Amino acid sequence: MFSENLLQLLEVKLNLKQVQISNVLKMSKEGATIPFIARYRKDVTGHLDEVDVQNIVDSHQNLELVSKRKIFIIEQIRDQNSLTDQLQNKLQTCWDLKELEDIYLPFKPRKETKADKAIKAGLEPLAKIIMSQKDRNPEFTAKKYLSSQVKSVEEALEGARLIIAQWINERQYARNKMRYLFSRRGRISVKVVKGKEDDKYKDYFKIDEVANRVKGYRFLAIQRGVQEGVLKMSITPERSEALETLESIFIKNEGQSADQIRIAVKDAYQRLLKPSLEKEVVNSMKQSADEQAIKMFAENLKQLLLQAPIGKLRVLAIDPGFKSGCKVVCLSELGELLHNETIFPHPPQRKSSEAMAKISRLVETYKIEAIAIGNGTAGRETENLIKKVRFRTDLQVFVVNEAGASIYSASKVGREEFPTSDVTVRGAVSIGRRLMDPLAELVKIDPKSIGVGQYQHDVDQKLLKQELDKVVEHCVNKVGVDLNTASKYLLKYVSGIGETQANNIIEYRNKNGAFRTREELANVSRVGEKSYEQSVGFLRIRNGVNPLDNTGIHPESYPMVQDVCERINVPLPKLIGDKQLINKFDFGPLSVKWGRATTNLIQQELLKPGFDIRKKAKVFQFDSGVSMIESLKVGMELPGLVSNITSFGAFVDIGVKQDGLIHLSNLSNRYVSDPLEVVKLNQELRVKVIEVDVARKRIGLSLKDV
């Protein structure tokens, strides 16, 4: 089914068994999703996790692309009647795309070059004679090739050199040697364009260093400066070293022929090899920088989506503001908008007493159980106001990161959900809902707009979207989705469910009421057999007919659970959650029939039905005496929350509107190469203030000696 050659290559590359690779690819081809394979087919894959499964699928796709390119190249060369058995074998055994293109280069269709014109003028034999380096007097030999097209010895020699330069450029061995030189010894030179001095890029006005030591985030910043016309950049090895390398390949004997080749080498390097390989190394560095930035962004997004929810509680949410007031909304435990209004406790109106009375009344009227306050403008002031209100019951007051709430409020999604509400109401609703269930709310917002990551607008946008979609899909399926309350925006990320099926599920639910069993999902339009199989295990039905429908146990394994109940003569409701019964039962014999991984999963799910892998949200307290950057002093130690992680450090919210930066060098007393080794998103920290620049709104923080 799959090429034995490709399977062998993947076996070596991924350090996995061919049977594992083959099984994953077979299931993927049949329509199985990555989450489904990783969770419900461990017995078939040999216990591979989601990362391994994804690597197999991605690596196979990449090799297939190379394979398709190889077939195209072979056909192109065959059409030119230039395909020899030796060349075909060389192409078929090559799996490096760059080397493949090098082999194809001499046969690749192109515009007529100066060398091609020289060949037409009959100078190729002269070029071969010079390249052989057996002719001691190429000038004398060149006289034989004069014609109506070639009128002088110098013209003949120049034409021969052009042909030789083209040969040098197309020689695979030479290109590989130069490629190595550019990638290993190339130096990046960056200078500011005269008259374009922009302080934003002043750290990059003069750079001269080994290119492969430049961090990815610095390269992306340089690239942005180049695109904006502020900087100019080149990446090349020392010219003398490059020429010496080429000369050592092509010059074997000194003499007049060698002198001609030396001139051709300089021309080949400057005109052909250098531009081509410099572009190649720039593209390679860009790709590497993109991958680093996207990986960091993906990890941030994963941590953000999996942050702790407060669950199904009634929430009062506030989107703070000064002049325009604070928008207040009351939400039901299902996130439904019950009420909205505006209060004006801050300057210039200063109606704080009236605002406090309104908040107290709303809490009583709508039986509010928690309060969410956006962390933007007037956030700390609003938090302090709410803490002065005397409520009849204890209420938890949360400060919520509101990044992206304004994007949601003006989006198509926001308009669809609240067509009669204005953008300020939608923004407040988003703040409240992301406290209740961050995952369910944040999937509605473009990940690039939720305040995490670095240089997300500079990286490959197609690759970024692919990776972020994978992260969202991973998180949604890892947590599981309530079939009766999930929005269509959440449902579409469930394994096997697309946008069409998500819409149809909502329509079915609106028409028929809540799903009572997972089996009902099969009645939804466009949810076919495969879609049902792939999705149903990740969907939950709370308080349904079958208690197993609120677990991660796939319906295909329900007979096994029933078998367990019959063996110990216990009804299903009594078995679920009974630690003593479940741990006492010997699942070993069943594992022979069902597989050890499947029985382990079932055992875990029976122990914790409806379990949410996320922790419960808890209130975080900023320092009450610090609310603005002007209040900060070097040496202060403050509580903070990690708000973003980049390759060069971590940003921390310390409650002063402007996040502070813990540079990589200040994350620990030991050497740290990756901030993720030390910190996580939303992690609570105690940090020391080491720098305050009020004018530039920059705060330097440290974890050292805290």
N, C-alpha and C positions, 0 to 999 in steps of 0.2 A: 504493500500500500504506500509506504514511504521509502524513498531512495535509501538503499543500504549505505551508500556513501555519505549522505547527509546525516543519517543516524550515527555513523561512526564519528563524524566530525563533532556532532553535538555531544556524544559520549565523552570525548576528550575535553572539549571546551567547558562543559558543565560538571564534569566529574560525577556523572550519574550513569546508571545502567541503561542499556538500550531498551530493555523491556519497559522501564519507567517512562522513558522519552516517547516510545512508540504508543504506549497506552494513553498518555496525556494528549498526544497529537491526534490520535484516533477519536477520543471523546470530544476534543475541541472541534474537529472537522464535522462531527455529528451534531454540533450545536450546543455542546455543554459549555457553560461559562466558567471563568476562573474560580469565582467563589464556590460554585457548586462542586467542581472537581476537587478543590482543596479541602472542602468540609465533608462531603458525602462520599467521596471515592478514594479515601486514604488506603483502603485495603487493595485497591487496584493500582495505585501510584506508588505504593511502598512508603506511605506516610509522608509524602511531600507536602510542604506548606504552600501558602499562596504565592510567596516570592519565587519558590522553585518552579511552580507551575507556570507563572507568568514568564519567567526566564526561558523556559522551554519553548513556549509559544512565540515569544518575541525573537529568540535566536533562530528558530526555524524560519520565521518570516524573513529575517535578514538574509539567511543563506539562500532562500528561494529567490530573493531579489537578485542576488549575485548569480544564481543559476540561470535566471531568465536573461540577464545581461550577457552571460557567457554564450548562451544559445544564439542571441542576436548577433554578437560579434562574429561567431563562427560562420553564420549564414552570410554576413556581409563580406567576409574575407573569401568565402567560397564563391560568391557571385563575382568576385574580382579574379577568379581562377588563380588565387595565390595561396590557397590552403594546402599545406603539405601535411603528411602524417605526423611529422615531428612538431609542427606548429599546433596542430589540433590537439595532440597529447599535452602540449605545454599549457594550452588554454583550459583543457578539461581538468587538469590537476591543480589549477590555480584557484584559490578561494579568497584572495585578497583583492578587493575592488580596485585599489590604486595600482597594484601590479598588473591587474587585468587590463586596465586602461593604458598602461605603459606598453604592453604587448600589442595592443590594438592601434596605438598612436601612428605607426608608419602606414597603416592601411585606412586610417580614418578619413572620410571625405572632408575636404577643406578647400578654401579658396586658394587659387594658384599663388604659390610663394615665389620669391626671387630664386630660390634653389630649384623649384620646378621649371622655371624659365631657363635656368642655366642647363638643366638636364635636356630640355628641348633643343637647346642650342648645341648639343653634342658634347658637353663638357664632363659628363659622368665618368667616362674612361680616364680622363685626366685626374679627376678627384680620387679614383681608385688607385691610380699609380702613386699619387702623393701620399695617400693613406697607408700604402704598403711600405713606404719609407725606404724603398730600394733604389729610387732614382736620385742620383747625386746632384742633378741639375734640372729641377722642374721648370726653370725659365726656358731652357732649350727645348724641353719636351713640349711645353705649352705652345710653341710655334706651330706644331703639327695640327693644332686644333683651331687655328684662325680660319675665319669664314666671313661671309657677308654679315653674319650676326655678331661675330666675335672679331673685332678689328685690331686688337692689340694683345700683346703678351699679358699685360697687366689685367685687361678685361678677362682673359682666359683664366688667369690665376685667381682673380676675384670671384669668378663664377664657380670655380672648383672649390674655393674656400666656403662659399655659401652652401654648396652641396654637402661639404664635410661638416659644417656647423649644424645642418639639419640632421645628418646622421648622428652626430654627437648628442643632439637633443633627443633623438628617438631611441638611442641605445639604452635598453632596460637597465643594464648593470650600472651605467653611468648615472642614470636618474635615481636609482636606489642609493648610490653612494652620496649623491648631492642631497637627496631627501633626508638621509641620516644627518648630514652636516647641517642642514637648515633647522631640523627639529632639535638636534642636540647642542649645536654650537651657535645657532642663530642668535643675534642680539637685537633687542627691540630698541629702536630709537624714536623718541617722541619729542616734538618741538611745537611751540605755540605758533600759530599763523600770525604774522605781523599785522597789527591793527585789530586783532580779534581777541585780545587778552580779556578773558572772562574769569573772575575770581573763583567761580564754581569749579574750575579745572586747574587752579594754580598749583596743585600738588603734582600735576602731570606736565607742566610747561617744559621740563627738561629731564628726560629719562634716557639712560643708556645702560642696559643691563642684559644679562642672559635671559632670553625670552621664556624658556621653559620654567623659570623661577617666578614668573609673574603670576600672582594669585588671580583666580578667575574673576572675582569681583572688580579688581583693578583693571583687568583687560576690558571688561564690559564698560567700565567708566571711560576708558580711553577710546573705545569704539564709539561711544556716544559722542564724545568730544570731536572725533574725526567726522562723524556724520553731520554734526552741527557746524562744521567748518572752523572750529576753534583750534583743533590740533591736526598735525600731520604725523604719520607713523610709517616706519619701515621695519621689516624684520629680515635681516640677512646675516650670514656669517661673514667673517673677515674675507674681503675680496681675494687677497693673496692666497689664503688657505684654500678657497674654493677653486682658484685657477690651478694651484699646485696639485690638487686632488684630480682634476680633470686631465692635466698634462701627464700625470703618472699613469693614467689609464691608456691614453692614446699615443703618447710619444715614447717610442722604444729606443730609437737611435738619434743621436744629434746629427744635424746637417741641414741643408737647405730645405728639404721636405719637412723636417721638424719645425723649422721656422714658419713655414706656411701653415702647418697644423696649429702652432702656437697662436697664430693670429686668428684662426678659425675657432679655437677654443675660447678666446676672449669674446669673440662675436657671439658664439653659441651661448655662453654664460650670460652676457649682458642683455642680449636681445630675446633669447628664447627660454633658457633654463631659469634664470633669476626671476622674471615676472611670473612664470608658471608656478614655481615652487614657493615663492613668497606668498602668492595667493593661496596655495595649498596649505601652508603652515598657518596663515591667518585664519583660514576656514577651520582648520583643525583646532586651533586655540579657541576660536569662537564656539565651536561645538562642545569642547571640553568645559568651557566657562558656562555655557548654557546648561549642560548636564548637571554641573555642580549647583548652579542657582536653582534649577528646577527641583533637584533632589532636596535641597534645603527648604524650598517653598512647599514641596509635597509633604515633608515631615512636619512642618509648621501647621499646614492645613489639617493633617491627620490628627495632631494633638488638639487643634482648635475644635474640630468636629466632634471629638470624643471627650470634650470637657464635661464636667459634672453638671447634670440638670437638677432642678428642684422637684421635677415631676408634676403631677396633675394637681396643682394648687391654684386658688383664685389669686390673681396678681393685679396690683395697681402699678402701672408703669408710667414713668415721667421722662419726657424728652425736654431737658432743661434749656432755658434761654433767658436773656436779660430783657432787652427792649420788647421783643415779640412775646414774652412770657413763656411759661412752662406748659407744654401740652400734656394733659393727664388722660389716661385711658384705664378703664376697668375691664379685665378679661376673665372669662369663666375658666374653670379647670381644663376645658378643652381648647382654650385659646380664642374663644369667640368674643367679639367686641360687644360689651354690654353698655358702655357709656363713655363719653369723652367730653372734656371741657378744658378751658385754659385758666391758669392762675398767674398772678403777677407779683410774686413776693420780692423780686429783686429790683435794683435801680433800672429805669428811672421811676417806676410806679411805687415800689416799696410797700405793697399791700400784703405784708407777711402775716399779720393776724388773720386777715380774711382768708388767705391761702391755707393756713394751718387749720382753720375751722372747716374749710371745704374738704380738705384731705381727710380729716377725722370723720366727717359725715359720710364721705364716699366709702371709707373703710367699713363703717357700720352698715351702710345700706347694702353693699355688695358682698359682705362677708369676706373681705380681703384677708388672705393668709400670708402674703409676702409683698414687698415693694421693690421694684426695679427702677434704678435711676441711671440714665445715660451718663457716660463719663466725659462728655464733651464740654462745651462752653457752659459755665454756671453749674457744672455737675457737683463740685465740692460744696458750693454755697447751698445748693438744693438739698444735698445730703445732710448738711448741718441743720437746715430748717426742719427736715423731716424728723430728725432726732430730738427736736424740741417738742414735737407733738406727743401728747399723752394719750395713748390708745388704751382701750379697755382690755385688750388681749396683747400678749407678746407677739410682735411682728418682726420678722427678719428683714433687714434693709440691705439690699445688694446694690453695689455699683457695677454696672454692666458695660462692657466695651461696646460702644455703639458704631464702630467702624462698619461702613456699608449700609447702615440703616437708611441713610438719605438716598443711596442708590436704589435700594429696594422700594422706597416710598414713591419714586418717580418711574419705576419700571413697569413693564407690561404685566408682570406677575402681581405687583402691588395694586395696579388698577383693576385687574381681574378679581382680586380678592375683596377689594373695598372700592367699588366703582363710585359710590356717593360720598366718600370721605376725602378730605384734602391730604396733601402730602405730609403735613405735620402729624396728623392722626396716624397715618400708616407707619411713619417713622417710630412713633411711640409704641404702637402695637408690636413692631418688630423687636424693639428693646425688651418688652415684656415677654414675648414668646421665646426669645433666645435664652432667657433665664429659665423658662419652663423646660425647653428642650432645644439646646443649641443646634444639634444635628438637624432636626426637622425644620428649623428656621433658616439656618445658614445655607442649606442646599438651594435656596431660592435666589441667592445672590452670587454674582460672578465672583469666583474665588480671588480674582485679581483686585477686588474692591473691598476686601475685608481686613486689610491692615497688616498682613503678614507677608514675608518673602522679601526679596531684593531684586532690583533690576528686572521685574517681571515684564515690563513693557519693551525690554531690549532683547530678550531671548526669543528663540524660535517659537512663535505663537502656536503653531500646529502641534509641536512636541509638548509644549506647556499644557495645552488643553487636553491632550491625550493622557498625560501623566496625572493631571489634577482630576480628570474624570475617573481614572482608575482609583485614586485615593477616595473620592466620594463614594464610589461603588463599594470599595472595601469597607469603609466605615459603616455605611448603611446596612450592609449584609452582616457585618460583624455584630452590630447591635441588635438587628432585627426590627421589623416594622409592624405596628399595630394595623391590621387590615381594615379595621372599622373607624379609625381616626386619622390615618395618614393622608396628607395632601397628595395631589397628583404629582407635585414636584418632588416629593420624597419617594413615592411609589415607582417612578420611572427609573430610579437607580437600583431597584431590587433586581437581583439575578433573574434573567429571563423575561423581565417586564420592560417594555419600551413605552414611549410616550402615548402611543395609541391605546395599548392595553391599560395604562394608568388612567387615561380619560374614561375608558369603558368601565373600569372598576368603580370610579366615582359615580358614573351614571347608574350603574347597577345598584350601588349602595343607596343612592337618592331615591330610586324607584322602588326597591324591595326592602329597604331597611338594612339593619346591621347583618353582616354575615354571621351565621350561627355555627357553621363548620367550615373547615378548609376545603372540603369537597365541593362546596358551593362555588368556589373560584372557577371551577371547570365550566360553570354555566355562563361565565362572562364572555361576551363576544370577543373574538380574536385571541382568547387564551386557549391555545391548542394543547395537545398532549405534551409536546416538548416544553412549551412555555410553563405549563402547570408543573411539570417535573422539576424544572430549574428554579422556580420561584417559591413554591409552596412551603418549603422548609424554612425560609427566611421570614415568612409572614406569621403573625401571631393573632390569635383570637382570645381575648380575655373573657372569662365567664361564659364560654361557649358550651356546646353540648359535650364535646370530648375534651377533657383536661389536657390531653397531649397536644391539642392545637395551640396551647400557650407555651410550648417548648420548642427547642431547636431540633427535636426528633422529626425526621422526615416521615411522611405518611407511609412510604414504602417499608418502613421498619416497625409500623404499628403491630403487625402480626407477631413480631418478636416480643414486644412488650406484653401482648396478650398471652403469649406462651409463658412468660415469666409469672404472670398473675395466676395462670392455671396450675403451674408447677407448685406454687406455694399457697394456692387456694386463698388468694386475697383479691378483693375487687380493686380495679384500677384506681379509683379515687383514694383508697387507703394506702396504696403503694406509693403514689406520688408524694415526694417530700419526706417519706419515712426513712430516715438515715439508717436506722437499725436494720430494717427489713432489706433495704437495697444493698447495704454493705455486707450483710450476712449471706445473701444469695450468691451462688457460684455461677458466674457468667461464662466460665471456661468452656463447658460443652456447647453452649450456644455460639461461642466464637468460632468453632469449627465450621458451623453452617453459615454464619453471618459475617465473620471476620472480626479480628480483635479490635481494630480501630472503630468499627461500627458499634460494637458492644460497649467500648469505653465511652463513646460519645453518648450513647443512650443512658448509661449509668450516671454520667455527669448531669445530664439534663433532667433525669428523674429526681436527682437530689435537690436541684435548684430550678424548679419550674418558673418561667417568667423572669429569670435572673437577668439583670441589666449589668453589663460589664463595667459601666461607668459608675464612678463614685457619686455620692450626693453632694450637691453644691453647698458651700458654707460661706458665711459672711467673712469678708476681709476688711480689716481696719487699717486705714492710712494713719499717719501721724496727725493728730488733731491740730497741732500747732503750726503745720506747714501746708499751705494751700496755693502758694504762688512761687515762681522761680526766685523772686526777690527775697523770699524768706530763707533761702538756702545759704548755708555757710560751709566752707571747706572743712572737713573733719566730722560733720554730722553723720550719725548712723540712723538709717530710716528703714521702715518696712516697705517692701515693694512687690509688684507682680510682674513677672516676665511677660511682655506684650508682643515681642517679635524677636526672632533669632536669625542672624545672618552669618555669613562666613567669617566676618571680621569681629563678631561679638554679639551681645544680647542687649536689647532695649528693655528698659524697666520702667513701669508706671509707678511713680512715687507720690502721685496725687497732686501734681502741680501743673497739670495740663500738658506740659512738654515732657516727653519720656527722656530718661537719661540713658547713656550708653555705657555698658561695661565692655571695654575693649577686650579682645582675645587675650591680651597680655595681662589683664587684670581679673581674669576669671578664677585664677587659682595661683597658689605659690609654686605649683609645678607647671611644666610646659604643657600647653593645651593646643592641639592642632584643629580640633573640631569643637565648637561651643556645645554641641549636643552631648558631648561627654560629661558636661558639668550641669547644664540647665535644661529645663523643659518649659514649653509654653504654659502660661498661667501658674507657674511655680511661685510659691511665696518665698521671698528672700529677705535678708537683712543686709543692706548695702551701705557702703561708706561714700560720702560725697568727696571727690578729689579735685573737681574743677567746676566752676560756675562762670559761664559767659552769658550775661543777661542780654547784651546787645545782639548776639548771634543766636540766642535761645538754645544754648548748648550746655548740657550737664554731663560731666564725666563721673562715673561711678566705679566702685571696686568691691570685689568680694574678698580681697586679701586682708588677712588679720582682722576679720569682723567676727 
